[in-house]
Structure formats: C-alpha cells, structure tokens
C-alpha cells in the first residue's frame, strides 16, 4: 500500500476522529484538534506528513517508525502529571496517527516568551521542576527524550483555572530506550535533535544519556529567563558549532537561577549537575522554606518579568502597575494551544463616525496550582514546591493590564476603584466604557474610565470596550493578588473570538471593596482604538457594524448595499460567516487592501480548513476604513458561496 498523508478539516480518521482544525506543526507533521465521535470529546491527533512525494522509502519508513516509537514511549509515561497523555495510535491510509490528550488553553514556552517577554527566575524554576520530574521518570524507565526545548513544553490552565499552572512535556518523537537494543531513528545528517538545544556530546555523535536531556533542559530554562537560547546563532550549523566550541552567553536576568544554568550547561557530561542536585537547587528557588539537609542564605531571585510587579503584596506603587498585555488572537496559540491569527491589530478612526465595515472588492468609499505532582517518595520536595508555586505563576496573570488604584497611608478612597480610575459607581456587566489614557498613549499609565449608557459609539462618544464579567474575592487583598489572573482566565475564550482586543482588570481599592460588590471587573478594550459599539452577546441582531473591530469569529453577516454589514442569526439565511483574521503590511493602503484581501484570507484562513467544500465556497473579506487609518491593517476573513447565493444554518 502506498503511504500518503490524509489532511483537511472535516476528514474522519480511522472512522472515529473528525478533524476540526490544525493546532500546529512540527518536524514530523501536523497536530490537529479532533472530535472523538465515540466518546464525544475533543482530542489532539498527530499526523505524519510527507511534503515530498518522492521522499526515499527508507526515510519514510524511519519517520513512520519514529511515530510509533513516540506513541509507545509516551504511553509508558501516561500516568505522569507532567507528560501529555497518549491514548492510542491508530492506522489510517497506511500511516499511524497518534491520539493524544488535548490541553485546552495551552501555550508552549517558546510562544509565551515571544508574546510576553522573559519569565521570572522563580517561575522558570517551577517549570524546570515539573519537566525534571517528567524526565527523571522516563530515565528511570530507560526512556530518553532527546528533544527537550521550549516548543515541547506546554503551559496550560490547572484544575483551579490558574493560567499556565499545568506544565506538560510533549513530543517524544525522537526518544529512545538505549538499553533495550531499540533502533535509533537518525536523520541523514547524523544528528538527532534541534540545533541550539542539544548537548555537545550529542552534536559530536556520542550516545544519548540522561545528562544530555539535562543539558537541553538547561538551554530551555536559559531561554525562559533570558528570552533567547544560550547558543542561538544565525543558522542551525552555527548554533551546533557554538554548542560544541563556545561558552554560553552570560545571562543578564537569571539572578539566583544563574548558578543552576551554569551547572546544567557544562560541556563535560561528567561535571554536569545531576538530576538529584538539580531538584534540590530548583526547589530552593521556588520554595526557600522547603526541607533541606543544610541551611542556605536567602537567595535573590533576580530580575522579574514586566508583569511580575503588578499587584503583588508589599508593592509601593501608588496607582496601577502598567504592563503590556496579550491580545485576543488565539495563537499558534495561544495555543499551542489552538492556532489562529497572530494578534491582528484592529482599531477605529474616532474622527470618522460614519465609516462602515468595507467588504473587499466593493467600491463605495464612503462606508465601512498545577495538579499536585507525582506522589513518588523520590520527590518529597516537589509537592511543597507546587503548592507555593501557585503564587509564582500568578505573576503571569499580571501579563495583561490591571488597574488597582490605591490610596497612600491608608487614606480613604473617593471611588470604588480609586481616584485615578474616577468612577463614582461600581461597574456592572455589559457596561460600555470610554478610556482616557494619560498622554494619549493607550495602555500606558492608569486610564480614567467613563460609562457610556447608550453603548452605541455615537459621534464623539466612541466606545473603547465593555465589562464582560467579574471575579469575586473574599478580601481586598485577595482581589488585588488574584483578580488579574482570574480575570484573564475568565475572559480568555471571549477574547479569542475577536481580532484585536486587550483585557483590563479594574480592582477595587480597600475602602471601596464592599461598594464594588467584593469583586474585580473584567473588561475587554480595543487594542488600538475604540471598538465602536457593544461586544459579544450584547450586540443585537439586525444592527449594522460601524467598523470591523466588533466582528468576531463565527459571526453571520448580511451584506447590504453601501458597504454595510448586519449581524444576523446563524440559524437562518446569511451571506457570509466570519472565520478568522489576518493582517496586511503597513505599506498597504485601504484601496490596495480591497484588491488583495480576499486572496490573503484564502491563503491565511482557508475555508476548507473549517470544513467548507472548496468547489462550493470561497474566501471573502471585510476591511474597516476607520481601523485602517490607525495603521492596524486588520482584515476580517469570511466564507461565502461562489455563486453569490445565501448560506444556510445547516452549513459547517
């Protein structure tokens, strides 16, 4: 039987798994989100993809064998809380598909650092403890990972909903059991692994050992705290040469993690820090009060990421701590999470209240606590580390913008959220707000908020965002400490449906805590400008979009003359459905965008990936005149019928 890859959303694999959309890709192929029809749940499926039909048969057989080995090795660790669970391996059209746990809301470490900047040393230590526990368990069973790197570490919400609280090691695709005589799947170059992350002894052809996995873990933690790898160079060959012949770059942000990194990045595996010593060192960074056989002076955890100072106990900040927050776009990921448009920026022009949403190709220019860790006696410290590590991971919750205006010296506040925010009454769900930022720079400083009762975005009274929910707290201190992270998690799904929004937590001051209803208000604001109207389920059917900013994934649109788009129910007839977003270059004018945006959407958000038949459906697009003038260059990508007819509620 000839081997070939089967792909495309809507396909059914092994008569059971319906492919929904692609989550990401790796060296061996694609990972899909799929629906298990038998158990009625979502799973992740890894697909083998052969990009070259003429690929030599031996290479093809090797890649298939590697997939089966990955399933076997990962399945042997399925009881471990820090390893992505493998449920099954199935055969489909001559190829194995690996059925894995789907970690909703997960993002890999590489993407998280790229999106938000380097992590705090203590947070890297927490992640390192979890990955070490997974690696050590594999090593005890004779399984070497051989490809530890940031892209293979997933951070997902834990059972309490804490963002990034769960740490998962994934991709055992090139793992090996050296003591079993198992075939080692080596590529033609003779080097198995990823340049810049593999140990020097592996780069020079020596056998894989547990120490090599620890070297790769050291490179990974270095990347987490510094924002780049210790041996990253301009090309893979240069990176491999640096691993073998050069010392790692001197870390600038590692603080107390620095000595740990130096011990892991020893080129001589005999002098490299062992797993037992590494566990103790990382544990002391995460939980200085944990059990220890000797006393050690308190350690300075060193530099913190930009978001780590927001709302922490003992902060001397007089108003709100300002940080750069994540956008709403699901990322290749957020995913790692699920893939999607990568932070397309959309905004509206406050000077043009008559602008309409503009469908491309039309010509009217006037309109527009991590789960408790392994209970093995070998790791008594890890459970204590995880318990207090929750406070560390909450620092990541401050990666978005949080407001907690405070009074000095315990003075009384004049408003529920403090004088700087300026609201005399507590916010309510659905309130539309305007935000006036100091100096006119969005998301810099503390904005003064005002409620817009009409929520219509009328001329001169543009709506910047909306209250989409609340999170409660038992005390003002708890609201200040946990409110931002809880708001981020509670709004994550909602933000993922919009093109360019950012979250805002409005935390009550101590004297306004009771008046605010003992809760933090969770807002969503336009990332680059007003959103010109209500969001989500607050948008009534039949009303016209003033701009593309409030459009969200799976909205159904009725296209009207004059470049007007109406929001209509998806259960009946409609002209187009929003699938996602893309962004054009800064040099593309609005007029130019109308000529190329359909093609851009067909390339970046193809309807076939969402189950639409290419012979019947095609990509469409909408651009907003007011959004375009801000420089955001966001395009809303839709699907429509090729013959111009209406679509039905029964379509995908």
N, C-alpha and C positions, 0 to 999 in steps of 0.2 A: 504494500500500500504506500502510495506517495504521501509524504508528510507535507502538510501546509497549515498555515495559521488561519483560524476562523475568528473573525472580529466583526465589530459593529454593534451598536446599541440595538436592543430588541432581539438579538440572536438568543437561542436557547442552547446551552451547553449541557451535554450528557443527558438531554431530555428532562432537565430539572432546574437549571440555573439560568434565569433571564438576565442578560447583561443590561444594566441601566445606563451607566456612563463610566468613562475612564477616570480612574483616580490618579494615575501617574504611570511613569515608565522607568525601566531600569535596563541594565546591561543585557538581560535575558528576554525582555519583552514588556508587556503591559500588565498593569494591575487594574481590575475592573471592580466597580460596585455592582453586585448582582443580587437578585431576589431568589431565594430558595423556595420554589413553589411547593415543595413537600412539607417543609417546616414553617412556611410563611414568615421568614425572617431575612434580614439582609446579611450577606457575607461578602468577603473580598476574594476575587479569583485572579490568580496569576496565570497569564497566558504566554506561551512560548511564541515568539515572532521571528520569522526568518525574513529579513529585509531583502536578501539576495537569493532569488530562486535557484541560482547556480552555486550556492554555497556547497563546498565539498561535503560528501556524505559523512566522512569521519567527523567533521566539525559539527554537523547536525546531530549525529548520534551522541557526541560528547555533551552538547547542550541539553538534549533530552535527558541524558543520564544525570546531569547536574540537577535538573529539576526534580527528578525522582529522589536523588540524594537529599536535596533540601527538604522535601516533604518528610522523608524518613527521619532525618536528624531533628528537625523542628518538632515533629510529632513525639519524639522521645523526650522532649522538654515541655510537653503541653501542660504539665501540672505546675509550671513555674509562673509566678505572677508577673515577671518582667520579660517574658518571651511571648511574641504573638502566637496564639494558638493555631495549629494546623488541624483542621477537622478531617480532611480526606484528600486523596488525589484521585482524579477521575480521568478516563481516557475519552477524548473527543477528536474525531477525524485524524486518528493516528498520533495524537500528541497528548502529553499529560497536562492537566490543569490542576493547580493546587488550590484547594478550598480552605480559606483562612478566616480567622476572626476579623470582623470589621470593627475597627475602633473609631466610633463616630467622634468627630470634632478633633481628631488627632492632627498634629503638625510635626514634621520632622525637625530635628535640632538645627540642621543647616538652614531650613526655611525660616525658623523662628529667629535665629541670629541675624539673617539677612533682613528680616522685616523689622526687628526691634532693637538690634544692636547687641553687643556683648552682654552676657549674663553676669550676675554677681558670683564671686568665688564660692560662696557657701551654696548657692543654687547649683553650680557645676558639681560641687562635691556631692550633693544629694543625688543628682543624676548619675554621677560616677559610681556611687554605692550600689544603685539599682542595677546598672549594667554589669558591674563587677560580680554581683550576686548571680546574675544570669550566666556570665562567662564561667565562673567558678563551678557552677552546677554542671555545665557542659563539659568542662575539663575533667571533672570527677568521673564522668561517663565516657571519657575518651573522645569528646567532640570538640574540635577547634573551629572557631567561627571563620577566621582568616579575612574578614572584610569589615571590621569594626570602623565606622566612620559616622559623621553627623547625619548623613542622609539615611542611615539604617537605625537611627534611634528615634522612636516616636514618642511624643508627649501628648497625652490625652486627658480629658477630664476624669477625675476619680469618682468613686461612688457618691461622694458628697457634692459633686458638681464643681469642685475646685479646678480651675483651668490648669492644665499641664501637670496635674498631680500624679498621674499614672505614667510610668516610664516603661517602654517596651522596646526590646531588641528584636529586630526583624532581619530577614534576608539571610538565611543560611545556605544560599545558593552555591557557594564555593567552599562550604565547610567540609571537613574530612575527619575520619577516625583513623589516625596513623597507626594505631596498634592492632588493627584488625585485618591489615592487608588489603584494605579497600582501595580501589582505583582512585588516583588523584587526577582530577579533571583540570588539566593545564592548557592554557591557550597557546597559540603558536609562538608568542613572544617568550614563553617560558616563565613568565611572571604572572602569578595569580593574585589579584588584589587590586587596590586602587592607588595610583601614584600619589605620593604625598602623605599617605596614611599607613602604608605597610612598613614593617620593621626592616632595618638594614640587612639583617641576616636573610630575610626572605627575598629582598631585592637582589642579593648576590647568589641565590639559588640554594641556600641551606634549607633543611627540612623545617616544617612548621612545628612550633612548640607553643605551650601556653604563654610563655614570655612574649612571643610575637603578638599575640592578641592584646597583652597589656601595653605594649608599645603603641599599638594602634589606638587603644583607649586613651593613652596619654596625649596623642595628637588630637583626638576628638575633644578632650576636655580643654586643651590649649585653644582650640578653635572656639569653643563655647565662651571662654572668658576673655579672649583677645579679639575675636571677630574674624580671624583667619588662621590657617594652619601654620605650624612651625616650619614646614618645608615647602610651602606653596611657592611655585615659580611660574614662569610664563608658559611652560609646556610640560606635559607628563614626563618626558625624558629628563628635563631639567629638575623636576621635583624628585625623581628617583635618584638622580646624581646627588642632590642635596641631602637626601636621607642617608646616603652612604658616606659622603665625604665632608659634610658641613655640620656645624653645630646648630641647634635650633635658634631661631631668633629670640633675643632676650625679651621675656614678657614684660608688658608695661602695666597691666591691670590685674595681674594674678594675685597680688597680695600674699596671704598665707598659703595660697594654693601653689605658689611658685616652687617651693622645695619638693612638693609632690610631683609636679610636672618634670622637674629635673631628674628625679629618681626613675620615672617611667620612661624618659627619653634617652636613657643611657644606651649607647650603641652596642655595648657588650652585654648580651643577654644574661651572662653570669653575674653582672653587677646591677642589673635592673631590679627595681623594687618588686618584691614578691607579692602575691595576692593577699597573704595574711597581714603583712605590714601595711599594704595599701589600704586594706579595710579599716585598720585602726587609725591611719592618718586621715582618711576621708571622714570617718565617724567623728573624730575630734573637731573637724571643721564645721560639721553640721550640728553636732550636739556636744559642746565643750564640757557639759556636766556629765556625760555618759561615763560608764565604768571604765576604768583604766588601771593598768598594773603599775603605773607610775604617775607622778604629778608633773604637769607641763604648764609653763606660764601661759596666761591668756594670749590668744593669737588675734592679730588684727586681720580681719577678713578682707582688708584692702578696698580697692575701688568698687563701687556699686554701679549697676546699670542706671540709665537715666530715670527709670521708673521706680527704682527701689526706695527713693526718699519720699515718695508720695504717701502722705497719711500714716506714717509709721509712728509708734509711740515714742514720745520724747522729742519729736521734731520741734524745732524752734521756728518753723515757718509761720509767719503771721497771717497769711491768707491761704491761697491754694497752691499746692505744688503742681507745676505745669510740666507736662510731658507730651511727647509726640505719640499719638495713639494709632492703633491699627485701623485699616479701612474695612469696609464691609465685604469686600470681594472675597469669595471663597478661594482659597488658594490652591495651588497645585500642591487652594490648600489650600489653603488653611488648612488644605488639608488638610498633607499629607492629609494627609487628610484628603477631602474631596477636591478635585480640580475645578477651575473656573477662571474667569477674567481676573488678571492680577492687578488689583487696585486701580481700575479705570477711574479717572477723576472726572466728575461732572459737577457743574455749577450753573447758576443762572445769572443773567445780567440785570441788576437792580434798576438800571436806567431804562429798561425796555419792557414795561409791564404788558405790552400787547403781543409779545412774541409767542409763537405757538411751537409745539413739537413739530419737527420737519421730517416727513418721510423722504428718504433719499430718492432722487430721480424725479421729484415733483417740482414745479417751477415757481410757485407763488412765493416771492421773497419776503412777504410781509408777515407771515405767520410762523408759529413754532410750538488631699490625705491619702494620697495614694492608698490603695488597698494594703492592709498590713502585710509586711513582707514575709518571705519564706520562714516557716516555723522550725527550721532545722537548728539544732544546737550549735552548728558551726558558726552561726551568725547571730549571737545574742545581742550585739550592739545595733544591728540594722533595724530591729523593731523600734528601739528608742529613737534612732535617727529619723525614721519615717514619721513618728509621732510629732516631734517638734519641727520636722522639715516642712510641715504644713505652713507654719508661719513664714518660712523662707519662700516657699512657692507663691505665697500671696503677694510677694513683691512683684511678680509678673502681672498680677491683676492691675497694678498701677501703671502698666504699659500704655494704658489709654488715659484719656483726660479725666481727672477727678477734681471736683470742687468741694472744698470743706473750709469755708471762711471761718476763722477763729478769732475770738476776742482776746486781747492781751490781758494778762494778770487776772484772769477770771472775770473780767468785766461782763456786764450783761449785753446780749446781742439785741439789736433793734429789729431783726427779721429772722424767720425760721432758719435761713441759710447764711445769715451774716450780712453785714452792711455792704460788702463788696458785690455780692450777688444782687442784693437790693429788692428782693421780692417780699412784699408785706404779708402775703398769704401763702400757705403751703401749696405746692403744685398738686394737680390732680391728673389722673390717667387721661390721655388724649389732649391735654393742653398743648397748643402750639405756641412756640416762643420765638422771640427775636433775641439775638445775642449781639451786644455791642462790645467789641474787644478793645482793650487798651492799645492805643496807637493804630487801630485798624487792622492789626495783624491777627488773623484767625488762629485760634488755639495757642495763643501766647498771652500769658497772664490770666487774670480772672475776668470773665465777661460779666457785664451787667445784663441780667435777663429781664424780659418783659413778656407777659402773656398776651397773645393775640386772640381774643374771644371768637372772632369770625372764622379764623383758620383758613382764609381763602387766598392769602397772598395778594390782596388788592394793591393797586398802585401806591407806592410809598410806604407800604406796610408789609414788606416781604416776610415770609415765614422761614426761619432758619432751621427749625427742627421741631420735634414733638416728644412729649413724655410717652414712652411705650410700656412702662411698668415700674414696679417698686420692689425693693427688697427690705425686709424688716430686720430689726436688731433688738436685742434686749437692753442695750445701753448705748449712750452716745459714743463711748469709746469703741464698742464693737462695730457701730456703724462706720466710724472713721477708719477702723482697721480692716474690716471685711467688706464694707459696702462696695468699693470699686470693683473688686474681683467678682463679687456675686452679681453685680450689675452686668459686668462684661459677659459672664456666662449666660445670664438670663436673656440677654439681647443678641447673643451670637447668631442664632438661627435667623432672626428677623433681619439683622444687618447683612447676612449672607445673601439676601434676596435683592439687595439694592446695589446700584453701581458704585456710588462714591459717597459714603457717609462715615461718620466717626461717632463713637459713643461719648457720652458725658455723664458722669455721676455727680449729682448735687447732694452733698452730705449735710445733714442738719448740724448746726453748732450745738454745743451742750445745752445752752439755755433755750434753744428752740427745738430740742429733740421731741418733747411731748407735743408741741404745737404742730410739728411736721408729721405727726402720726407714728412716731418711732420707726421711721423708715427713710431710706435713701431713694431719691427719684432717679430713674434711669432714662436718660434722653438719648435720642439719635439726632445728630445735626448733619447738614450738608458739609462734605469735606472741604469744598472750595467756594461755597457760597450758599445762598438760600435754596430751599427745596420747593418754594412756591406752592404751598398747599399741604394738606394732610397726607399722612403716610399709611401704608398697610390697610387694615380693615376700616380705617377712618375715612377712606375715600369713597364717596357714594357712587354707585353705578350711574352712568349716563353723563357724568361731568367731563369736561374737556381738560386735558393736561395742559397746563400753562408752560411747561417745559418738560424735558426728558428726565429730570432729576428724580421725580417721584415714581417713575416707572420701575417695576420690579419683575423678577423672573416669574414666568407663567401667567403674567397679566394677559388678558384677552382684549384686543383693541378693535374698535370700529373706526375705520379710516374715512374721514369726511373731506369734502372739498375745502380748499383753503388751508391745507396742511394741518388739519385738526384731527387729533386722535381722542376718541372717547373710550373710557373704561367700561367694559360690558361684561356680563357673566360668561363664564366659560362653558356653562351647561347648554347654551343655545348656539346661535349662529354668530360668527365673528369673522373679521377679515384677516387678522394676524395674531400670533401669540409670541410674547417675549420669551426668548430662550436664554439670553445672557448679554454680555457686553464686551466691547473691545475698544481700543484707543488708537487714534491715528497720530502721526508725528506733529510736532509743534509747527512745522512749516506748512501744514495742510490748511488751506482756507476752508471756510464753510462751503463755498461754491465748489471747491475741488472735492470736498468730502462727499458731496451728494453724487459725484460721479464714480467714486471708488468704494463707498462704504458697504454696498451690497456685496461686492467681491471680498472685502475684508471680513465681513461676517461669515460668508461662505467658507472662508479659509479658517477662521479662528473659532467660530461657533457653528459648525456644520449641522444642519437639521438631522442628517442621517444618524448622528451620534445620539439623538434623542428619540430614535425610533420612527422617524418620518421617512416615507418612501421617496427617494430622490427623483423617481420618474413622475411623481405627482406634486411634490412640494419643492420649494426653493427658499433660499435665504432672502430676507428683507432687512431693512434698517431704518432707523429714525435718528435724526440729529436735532439738537436744540440750539436755536440761534443765540439765546442768552447764555447757555452753557458754553458755547463755542467761543464767545468773546472773552471769557475768563481764561482761556488757554487750556482748558481741561481736555478738549478733543475727544470726548467720550461718544461712542456710538452704541445705541441700543439695537441689539440683533434680534430679529424675529424670524418666524417661519410663516409662509403663506403659500397658497395654491398657485401652481404655474399658470393655470388658465385664468387667473384673476377671480375665481369664484370664492364663495364664502366657505369657511371651515365649520365643522360640526363639533359638538361637545364630545362625541364618541371617538374623536381622533386622539393620537397619543399626546 
